[in-house]
């Protein structure tokens, strides 16, 4: 038999519809919840307890809440009994007091009036999303300030923290979800609907990823960077970098980048910290097409997947220290990360064979596991070979 908790659950499921109709000006009408005429098949005392539990929480006993209508039913074990046929809320007050939502609805009405008086265009959004009005109670003054700013300045071309809106410093960043919905409604003609990133969608400046690199030629470090050889700059500046380089070494891991401190000097060369898949931020660096590009990643499925994607932008990229002989020499039975079946069109035959071996056995050799002396020896031989 239905219980008071189940009645409350069913009543709660109708609350959003109630709020929506409230916004639309639809008067409250008798709200019906179907009763469950089944019953526990045990003893008469158990049956009476179930019935009394429902009655004790009804309007008849509490003065508010649901009204019960009974129907006489012939039961299998207890003969003719009165079972609840219908459970209904006759008035809005009965419904809200039962749910404990009276104060929430008053706040909701106030917020709706505030929003629609400030930006009438949001009326349709409110009708579709009354729950979000409730969830953001106490924030609407700030949310509306942001909306008003964008209505007057639909293409700010500023960073979020630069926006001259009198709200808490982190407010916009912390409420991007609700603001996205509101701005989509109030400046639809100016929003870049194909963009998911908040900044790009609403014509703001984006925080650019940084490219970190080390200058492996001391003469270049002194000539262009006052001897500083470890730098990080926004990717847009890296794309315009003009240095007399011949070679760029892309290293996947930070530890490996620091290993470059002990590498032999490589003339006309910089080493870039690839940061795993973040290496793809380099895809628009067109001057790499004129460089000798080396890629050194982990010997696992992800390392070769990144290499294949990177080589898709720069086909002349050569992998280094990612060969079978290096793997056999230094592998320590480490497990790799599981990867899906991917087609890697940009690997050489040798690289693809090693990739399949690593994937089949779930093996991994991290860059850091290759001893420093071997790395140094490798690059000494590389730069001196014809």
C-alpha positions as CSV (number, residue, x, y, z in Angstrom):
1,X,0.0,0.0,0.0
2,X,1.2,3.5,-0.7
3,X,3.0,5.2,2.2
4,X,3.1,8.9,3.2
5,X,6.8,9.0,2.0
6,X,5.7,7.7,-1.4
7,X,2.9,10.3,-1.5
8,X,5.4,13.0,-0.8
9,X,7.7,11.7,-3.5
10,X,4.9,11.8,-6.1
11,X,3.8,15.2,-5.0
12,X,7.4,16.5,-5.3
13,X,7.5,15.2,-8.9
14,X,4.6,17.6,-9.7
15,X,6.3,20.6,-8.1
16,X,8.1,21.8,-11.2
17,X,4.9,21.7,-13.2
18,X,3.2,23.7,-10.4
19,X,6.0,26.4,-10.7
20,X,5.7,26.5,-14.4
21,X,2.0,27.0,-14.3
22,X,2.5,29.7,-11.6
23,X,4.7,31.6,-14.0
24,X,2.2,31.2,-16.8
25,X,-0.6,32.5,-14.6
26,X,-2.6,29.2,-14.6
27,X,-4.7,29.0,-11.4
28,X,-4.1,26.0,-9.1
29,X,-6.5,23.2,-9.8
30,X,-7.2,20.1,-7.7
31,X,-4.0,18.0,-7.9
32,X,-4.6,14.2,-7.9
33,X,-2.3,11.4,-7.0
34,X,-3.4,7.9,-7.8
35,X,-3.8,5.7,-4.8
36,X,-2.3,2.2,-4.6
37,X,-5.2,-0.2,-3.8
38,X,-2.8,-3.1,-3.2
39,X,-2.0,-4.0,0.4
40,X,0.5,-6.0,2.5
41,X,-0.8,-9.6,2.5
42,X,0.0,-10.4,6.1
43,X,-2.2,-9.8,9.2
44,X,-5.1,-7.6,10.1
45,X,-2.9,-5.5,12.5
46,X,-0.4,-4.9,9.7
47,X,-3.2,-3.8,7.4
48,X,-4.6,-1.4,10.0
49,X,-1.2,0.1,10.7
50,X,-0.7,0.8,7.0
51,X,-4.1,2.5,6.8
52,X,-3.6,4.5,10.0
53,X,-0.2,5.7,8.8
54,X,-1.8,7.2,5.6
55,X,-4.7,8.8,7.5
56,X,-2.5,10.2,10.3
57,X,-0.6,12.4,7.7
58,X,-3.8,13.5,5.9
59,X,-5.6,16.8,6.0
60,X,-8.3,15.3,8.1
61,X,-5.8,14.8,10.9
62,X,-3.2,17.5,10.4
63,X,-5.4,20.3,9.1
64,X,-3.5,20.6,5.8
65,X,-2.1,18.3,3.1
66,X,-3.8,15.6,1.1
67,X,-7.4,14.5,1.2
68,X,-8.2,10.8,1.0
69,X,-11.1,9.2,-0.9
70,X,-11.7,5.5,-0.2
71,X,-13.2,2.7,-2.2
72,X,-14.5,-0.6,-0.8
73,X,-12.5,-3.4,-2.3
74,X,-12.8,-7.2,-1.8
75,X,-9.4,-8.4,-0.7
76,X,-8.1,-11.9,-0.9
77,X,-7.1,-12.3,2.7
78,X,-9.1,-9.7,4.7
79,X,-12.5,-9.6,2.9
80,X,-14.1,-6.2,2.2
81,X,-11.9,-3.3,3.2
82,X,-11.8,0.4,2.5
83,X,-8.7,1.2,0.5
84,X,-7.5,4.7,-0.7
85,X,-8.8,5.2,-4.3
86,X,-7.7,8.8,-4.6
87,X,-5.3,11.1,-2.9
88,X,-5.6,14.8,-3.8
89,X,-4.6,18.3,-2.8
90,X,-7.6,20.6,-2.9
91,X,-5.8,23.9,-2.5
92,X,-2.4,25.4,-3.3
93,X,-1.8,25.9,0.4
94,X,-2.5,22.2,1.1
95,X,0.0,21.3,-1.5
96,X,2.8,23.7,-0.5
97,X,2.5,23.1,3.3
98,X,2.7,19.4,2.8
99,X,5.9,19.8,0.8
100,X,7.3,22.5,3.1
101,X,7.7,24.8,0.1
102,X,5.6,27.8,1.2
103,X,8.6,30.2,1.8
104,X,10.4,28.9,-1.2
105,X,7.5,29.7,-3.5
106,X,7.2,33.2,-2.0
107,X,10.9,33.7,-2.8
108,X,10.4,32.3,-6.2
109,X,7.5,34.8,-6.9
110,X,9.7,37.6,-5.8
111,X,12.6,36.5,-8.0
112,X,10.4,36.0,-11.0
113,X,9.0,39.5,-10.6
114,X,12.6,40.9,-10.3
115,X,13.8,39.1,-13.4
116,X,10.9,39.9,-15.6
117,X,10.8,43.5,-14.5
118,X,14.6,43.8,-15.3
119,X,14.7,41.8,-18.5
120,X,11.2,40.8,-19.8
121,X,12.9,38.7,-22.5
122,X,13.7,36.1,-19.9
123,X,10.1,35.3,-19.2
124,X,10.1,32.4,-21.7
125,X,13.3,31.0,-20.2
126,X,11.8,31.2,-16.7
127,X,8.7,29.3,-17.8
128,X,11.0,26.5,-19.1
129,X,13.4,26.5,-16.2
130,X,11.6,27.4,-12.9
131,X,13.8,25.1,-10.9
132,X,16.9,27.1,-11.9
133,X,15.2,30.2,-10.7
134,X,14.8,28.5,-7.3
135,X,18.3,27.1,-7.3
136,X,19.8,30.6,-7.9
137,X,17.9,32.5,-5.2
138,X,20.1,35.2,-3.7
139,X,22.1,35.5,-6.9
140,X,19.7,37.2,-9.2
141,X,20.9,40.8,-8.6
142,X,24.4,39.8,-9.7
143,X,23.2,37.5,-12.6
144,X,21.1,40.3,-14.0
145,X,23.9,42.8,-13.7
146,X,26.0,40.5,-15.9
147,X,23.2,40.1,-18.4
148,X,22.7,43.9,-18.6
149,X,26.3,44.4,-19.3
150,X,26.4,41.9,-22.1
151,X,23.2,43.4,-23.6
152,X,25.0,46.8,-23.8
153,X,28.4,45.3,-24.7
154,X,27.7,42.0,-26.6
155,X,31.3,41.8,-27.9
156,X,33.5,42.9,-24.9
157,X,36.8,41.4,-26.1
158,X,38.0,41.5,-22.5
159,X,39.1,38.8,-20.1
160,X,36.4,37.7,-17.6
161,X,38.2,39.4,-14.7
162,X,38.4,42.6,-16.7
163,X,34.7,43.0,-17.2
164,X,33.5,46.2,-15.5
165,X,30.6,44.5,-13.7
166,X,30.1,45.2,-10.0
167,X,29.9,41.6,-8.9
168,X,32.3,39.4,-6.9
169,X,35.6,38.9,-8.6
170,X,35.1,35.2,-9.3
171,X,31.3,35.4,-9.7
172,X,31.2,35.0,-13.5
173,X,33.7,32.2,-13.5
174,X,31.8,30.3,-10.8
175,X,28.4,30.7,-12.5
176,X,29.2,30.1,-16.1
177,X,26.6,27.4,-16.4
178,X,23.5,29.5,-15.6
179,X,25.0,32.6,-17.2
180,X,25.5,30.7,-20.5
181,X,21.7,29.9,-20.5
182,X,20.7,33.4,-19.7
183,X,23.1,35.0,-22.2
184,X,22.0,32.6,-24.9
185,X,18.5,34.0,-24.3
186,X,19.3,37.7,-24.1
187,X,22.0,38.1,-26.7
188,X,21.2,35.2,-29.0
189,X,22.1,37.2,-32.1
190,X,25.6,37.9,-30.9
191,X,26.5,34.5,-29.2
192,X,28.7,32.1,-31.2
193,X,26.4,29.2,-30.8
194,X,28.9,26.7,-32.3
195,X,31.4,27.4,-29.5
196,X,31.2,25.5,-26.2
197,X,33.9,27.5,-24.3
198,X,32.2,30.3,-22.4
199,X,34.8,32.9,-23.5
200,X,34.6,32.1,-27.2
201,X,30.8,31.8,-27.1
202,X,30.4,35.3,-25.7
203,X,33.2,37.2,-27.4
204,X,35.6,37.3,-24.5
205,X,39.4,36.9,-24.5
206,X,40.6,33.4,-23.7
207,X,43.3,32.4,-21.4
208,X,45.9,31.1,-23.7
209,X,47.8,27.9,-23.0
210,X,51.5,28.5,-22.4
211,X,54.3,26.9,-24.4
212,X,57.4,26.1,-22.3
213,X,60.7,25.6,-24.0
214,X,64.4,25.5,-23.2
215,X,67.1,27.0,-25.5
216,X,69.8,24.3,-26.0
217,X,72.1,26.7,-27.7
218,X,73.8,29.1,-25.2
219,X,74.7,31.6,-27.9
220,X,71.0,32.0,-28.8
221,X,70.0,32.2,-25.1
222,X,72.5,35.1,-24.6
223,X,71.7,36.8,-27.9
224,X,67.9,36.8,-27.6
225,X,67.0,36.2,-23.9
226,X,69.8,37.7,-21.8
227,X,71.2,34.2,-21.1
228,X,67.8,32.8,-19.9
229,X,67.3,29.4,-21.4
230,X,64.0,28.2,-19.7
231,X,61.0,30.2,-20.9
232,X,57.2,30.0,-21.1
233,X,55.1,32.2,-23.4
234,X,51.5,32.2,-24.7
235,X,51.0,29.9,-27.7
236,X,50.1,32.9,-30.0
237,X,53.5,34.5,-29.3
238,X,55.2,31.1,-29.8
239,X,53.6,31.0,-33.2
240,X,55.3,34.2,-34.2
241,X,58.7,33.4,-32.6
242,X,61.6,34.3,-34.9
243,X,64.8,32.6,-33.9
244,X,67.6,31.4,-36.2
245,X,66.8,27.7,-35.5
246,X,67.3,24.5,-37.4
247,X,65.9,22.0,-35.0
248,X,63.1,21.7,-32.5
249,X,62.9,18.7,-30.0
250,X,59.5,18.1,-28.6
251,X,59.6,16.2,-25.3
252,X,56.4,14.8,-23.9
253,X,57.2,15.0,-20.1
254,X,58.3,17.7,-17.8
255,X,61.0,15.5,-16.2
256,X,62.4,14.8,-19.6
257,X,62.5,18.6,-20.3
258,X,64.6,19.1,-17.2
259,X,66.9,16.3,-18.4
260,X,67.8,18.7,-21.2
261,X,70.0,20.5,-18.6
262,X,72.5,17.6,-19.0
263,X,72.1,17.2,-22.7
264,X,75.0,18.2,-24.9
265,X,74.7,21.6,-26.4
266,X,72.6,21.4,-29.6
267,X,73.3,24.3,-31.9
268,X,70.3,26.1,-33.3
269,X,68.0,24.0,-31.2
270,X,65.2,24.4,-28.7
271,X,63.4,21.7,-26.7
272,X,59.6,22.2,-26.2
273,X,57.7,20.7,-23.3
274,X,54.9,18.8,-25.1
275,X,52.7,18.1,-22.0
276,X,51.1,15.0,-23.6
277,X,48.2,15.9,-25.8
278,X,48.8,19.6,-25.1
279,X,51.5,19.4,-27.8
280,X,48.7,19.7,-30.3
281,X,48.5,23.4,-29.3
282,X,51.5,23.8,-31.6
283,X,49.5,22.8,-34.6
284,X,49.3,26.4,-36.0
285,X,53.0,27.1,-35.5
286,X,53.8,27.2,-39.2
287,X,57.5,28.0,-38.9
288,X,57.9,24.4,-37.6
289,X,57.5,23.3,-41.2
290,X,60.9,24.8,-41.9
291,X,62.6,23.0,-39.0
292,X,63.9,19.6,-38.3
293,X,61.3,18.4,-35.8
294,X,62.1,15.6,-33.4
295,X,59.5,14.0,-31.1
296,X,60.4,12.1,-27.9
297,X,57.5,10.6,-26.0
298,X,56.8,7.7,-23.7
299,X,56.8,4.3,-25.3
300,X,53.2,3.3,-24.6
301,X,50.0,3.4,-26.6
302,X,49.3,7.0,-25.7
303,X,52.8,8.2,-26.6
304,X,52.5,6.7,-30.1
305,X,48.9,8.0,-30.5
306,X,50.1,11.5,-29.7
307,X,53.0,11.1,-32.2
308,X,50.6,10.1,-34.9
309,X,48.3,13.1,-34.3
310,X,51.3,15.5,-34.1
311,X,52.7,14.1,-37.3
312,X,49.4,14.8,-38.9
313,X,50.2,18.5,-38.6
314,X,53.9,18.1,-39.2
315,X,54.5,15.1,-41.4
316,X,58.3,15.5,-41.4
317,X,58.5,14.8,-37.6
318,X,61.0,12.2,-36.7
319,X,60.6,10.2,-33.5
320,X,63.7,9.7,-31.2
321,X,64.4,7.2,-28.5
322,X,61.0,5.5,-29.3
323,X,62.4,2.4,-31.0
324,X,62.3,-1.4,-30.3
325,X,66.0,-1.7,-29.3
326,X,65.7,1.1,-26.7
327,X,62.5,-0.5,-25.4
328,X,64.0,-3.9,-25.1
329,X,67.1,-2.5,-23.3
330,X,65.3,-0.5,-20.6
331,X,61.8,-2.0,-20.2
332,X,61.0,-2.8,-16.5
333,X,57.7,-4.6,-16.9
334,X,55.6,-1.5,-16.2
335,X,52.0,-1.6,-17.2
336,X,50.5,1.1,-19.5
337,X,47.2,2.8,-19.7
338,X,44.4,1.0,-21.5
339,X,43.5,2.5,-24.9
340,X,40.8,1.9,-27.4
341,X,41.4,0.5,-30.8
342,X,42.7,3.4,-32.8
343,X,43.9,3.7,-36.4
344,X,47.2,5.5,-36.5
345,X,47.8,6.5,-40.1
346,X,51.0,8.6,-39.4
347,X,53.3,6.0,-37.9
348,X,56.2,4.3,-39.7
349,X,56.1,0.5,-40.1
350,X,58.6,0.1,-37.2
351,X,56.6,2.5,-35.0
352,X,53.4,0.8,-35.8
353,X,54.8,-2.7,-35.0
354,X,56.0,-1.4,-31.6
355,X,52.7,0.3,-30.9
356,X,50.8,-3.0,-31.6
357,X,53.2,-4.9,-29.3
358,X,52.7,-2.3,-26.5
359,X,48.9,-2.3,-26.9
360,X,48.6,-6.1,-27.0
361,X,50.7,-6.5,-23.8
362,X,49.7,-3.3,-22.1
363,X,53.3,-2.4,-21.7
364,X,54.9,1.0,-21.0
365,X,58.4,2.5,-20.9
366,X,58.4,6.1,-19.6
367,X,61.0,8.5,-20.8
368,X,62.3,9.0,-17.3
369,X,63.2,5.3,-17.2
370,X,65.9,5.7,-19.9
371,X,69.2,6.5,-18.1
372,X,70.6,10.0,-18.5
373,X,74.0,8.7,-19.8
374,X,72.2,6.8,-22.6
375,X,70.2,9.9,-23.5
376,X,73.3,12.1,-23.6
377,X,75.2,9.5,-25.7
378,X,72.3,9.2,-28.1
379,X,72.1,13.0,-28.8
380,X,75.9,13.3,-29.0
381,X,75.9,10.7,-31.7
382,X,72.9,12.3,-33.3
383,X,74.3,15.8,-33.7
384,X,77.7,14.5,-35.0
385,X,76.3,11.9,-37.4
386,X,76.2,13.0,-41.1
